[in-house]
Amino acid sequence: MNEISLWLDSYDDIYSVFDSRHYLKRRISEDFVDELRIAFKYKHEQPEAVSLLLPANRRNSEIENAIATSLKEQISERREILDKKLRNTWRWGVSLSVAGLLVMLVDSIIVYKAGPSYIGALVKVVMEPAGWFMIWRGLDLLTYDYRTTKRERKFYLAVERLHVYFKDT
């Protein structure tokens, strides 16, 4: 079976040091997520499971079941947040680009109708940079931000599908 193995000193290695609540409510540590990300990076195939290795004298099966459930739920929540972020990024990128094109169109029409006048020059000075900014920011959202968020979502989707279990070291 293709799996990722992570060695732990205690259950606390999974969770944020700053969160003192019970295992079922604690936030996953960013260090733990980073280690998962690194382990995924070097796997050539999609892993089927995450094996968390712990010394036998520190294991508790009841806590482990609760932790596995909690991990799945938190990973799912993070993926859902990224789903929303993807939709919002796409919406904002398209909206800004279209709005920028409209501003540029209105600018061109006003400058054309006004002819060589003070008002025409003033409108051009104000609207043209605004239009370009909106177009480029929208395209930036659609290319870079969207791609980064999509890659992050893909990682969480893959982790969400993994079976989590504990083993003795």
C-alpha positions as CSV (number, residue, x, y, z in Angstrom):
1,M,0.0,0.0,0.0
2,N,1.3,3.4,-0.9
3,E,1.3,5.5,2.2
4,I,2.9,8.5,3.9
5,S,4.5,7.9,7.3
6,L,5.1,10.7,9.8
7,W,6.9,10.1,13.1
8,L,5.4,11.8,16.2
9,D,6.7,12.2,19.7
10,S,3.2,12.7,21.0
11,Y,-0.3,13.6,19.8
12,D,0.5,17.2,20.5
13,D,2.8,17.2,17.4
14,I,-0.3,17.2,15.2
15,Y,-1.8,20.3,16.8
16,S,-1.0,24.0,17.2
17,V,1.0,24.7,20.3
18,F,-1.1,27.8,21.0
19,D,-4.4,25.8,21.1
20,S,-4.9,24.2,24.5
21,R,-8.4,22.7,23.9
22,H,-9.2,19.0,23.8
23,Y,-8.0,17.0,20.8
24,L,-11.4,17.1,19.1
25,K,-11.4,20.9,19.0
26,R,-7.8,21.8,18.5
27,R,-6.5,23.3,15.3
28,I,-4.0,21.3,13.1
29,S,-0.5,22.7,13.3
30,E,0.9,24.4,10.3
31,D,4.1,22.4,10.8
32,F,2.1,19.2,10.5
33,V,0.4,20.4,7.3
34,D,3.8,21.5,5.9
35,E,5.2,18.0,6.7
36,L,2.3,16.4,4.9
37,R,2.8,18.8,1.9
38,I,6.5,17.8,1.7
39,A,5.7,14.1,1.9
40,F,3.2,14.5,-0.9
41,K,5.7,16.4,-3.0
42,Y,8.1,13.4,-3.1
43,K,5.4,10.8,-3.7
44,H,5.2,9.7,-7.4
45,E,1.8,8.1,-6.9
46,Q,-1.3,9.3,-5.0
47,P,-0.9,7.9,-1.4
48,E,-3.8,6.0,0.0
49,A,-3.1,6.5,3.7
50,V,-1.2,8.5,6.3
51,S,0.5,6.4,8.9
52,L,1.3,8.4,12.1
53,L,4.1,6.6,14.0
54,L,4.0,6.9,17.7
55,P,5.9,5.1,20.5
56,A,3.8,2.2,21.8
57,N,3.8,3.4,25.4
58,R,2.2,6.7,24.4
59,R,-0.7,5.4,22.3
60,N,-4.4,5.4,23.2
61,S,-6.8,3.9,20.7
62,E,-9.8,6.0,21.9
63,I,-7.9,9.3,21.4
64,E,-6.5,8.1,18.1
65,N,-10.0,7.5,16.7
66,A,-11.1,10.9,17.8
67,I,-7.9,12.5,16.3
68,A,-8.4,10.7,12.9
69,T,-12.0,12.0,12.8
70,S,-11.0,15.5,13.8
71,L,-8.2,15.6,11.2
72,K,-10.6,14.6,8.4
73,E,-13.1,17.2,9.5
74,Q,-10.5,20.0,9.7
75,I,-9.0,19.1,6.3
76,S,-12.5,19.1,4.8
77,E,-13.2,22.5,6.3
78,R,-10.0,23.9,4.9
79,R,-10.8,22.5,1.5
80,E,-14.3,24.1,1.6
81,I,-12.8,27.4,2.5
82,L,-10.5,27.1,-0.5
83,D,-13.5,26.2,-2.7
84,K,-15.1,29.5,-1.7
85,K,-11.9,31.4,-2.2
86,L,-11.6,29.9,-5.7
87,R,-15.1,31.0,-6.6
88,N,-14.5,34.5,-5.2
89,T,-11.2,34.9,-6.9
90,W,-12.7,33.8,-10.2
91,R,-15.6,36.2,-9.8
92,W,-13.5,39.1,-8.8
93,G,-10.9,38.5,-11.5
94,V,-13.6,38.4,-14.2
95,S,-15.5,41.4,-12.7
96,L,-12.4,43.6,-12.5
97,S,-11.3,42.8,-16.0
98,V,-14.7,43.4,-17.5
99,A,-15.1,46.6,-15.4
100,G,-11.7,47.8,-16.6
101,L,-12.6,47.2,-20.2
102,L,-15.8,49.1,-19.7
103,V,-14.0,52.0,-18.0
104,M,-11.6,52.1,-21.0
105,L,-14.5,52.0,-23.4
106,V,-16.3,54.9,-21.7
107,D,-13.0,56.8,-21.5
108,S,-12.5,56.4,-25.2
109,I,-16.1,57.5,-26.0
110,I,-15.9,60.6,-23.8
111,V,-12.5,61.6,-25.1
112,Y,-13.7,61.2,-28.7
113,K,-16.9,63.1,-28.1
114,A,-15.2,65.9,-26.1
115,G,-12.5,66.5,-28.6
116,P,-9.4,68.3,-27.6
117,S,-10.6,70.0,-24.5
118,Y,-9.7,70.4,-20.8
119,I,-12.6,68.0,-19.8
120,G,-11.5,65.4,-22.3
121,A,-7.9,65.5,-21.1
122,L,-9.0,65.4,-17.4
123,V,-11.2,62.4,-18.0
124,K,-8.4,60.6,-19.9
125,V,-5.9,61.3,-17.1
126,V,-8.3,59.9,-14.5
127,M,-10.0,57.0,-16.3
128,E,-7.3,55.5,-18.4
129,P,-5.0,54.5,-15.5
130,A,-8.0,53.2,-13.5
131,G,-9.1,51.1,-16.5
132,W,-5.7,49.6,-17.0
133,F,-5.3,48.9,-13.3
134,M,-8.6,47.1,-13.1
135,I,-7.8,45.0,-16.2
136,W,-4.4,44.0,-15.0
137,R,-5.5,43.3,-11.4
138,G,-8.3,41.2,-12.7
139,L,-6.0,39.2,-15.0
140,D,-3.5,38.9,-12.1
141,L,-6.3,37.4,-9.9
142,L,-7.2,35.0,-12.7
143,T,-3.7,33.8,-13.5
144,Y,-1.6,33.9,-10.3
145,D,-4.0,34.0,-7.3
146,Y,-6.4,31.5,-8.8
147,R,-3.7,29.1,-9.8
148,T,-2.0,29.2,-6.3
149,T,-5.4,28.6,-4.6
150,K,-6.2,25.8,-7.0
151,R,-2.9,24.1,-6.2
152,E,-3.6,24.4,-2.5
153,R,-7.1,23.1,-2.9
154,K,-5.8,20.1,-4.9
155,F,-3.5,19.3,-2.0
156,Y,-6.3,19.4,0.6
157,L,-8.6,17.4,-1.6
158,A,-5.9,14.7,-1.9
159,V,-5.3,14.7,1.9
160,E,-9.0,14.6,2.5
161,R,-9.2,11.2,0.7
162,L,-6.4,9.6,2.7
163,H,-7.1,7.0,5.4
164,V,-5.5,8.1,8.7
165,Y,-4.2,5.6,11.1
166,F,-1.6,5.2,13.9
167,K,1.2,2.6,14.2
168,D,3.9,1.7,16.8
169,T,7.4,3.0,16.1
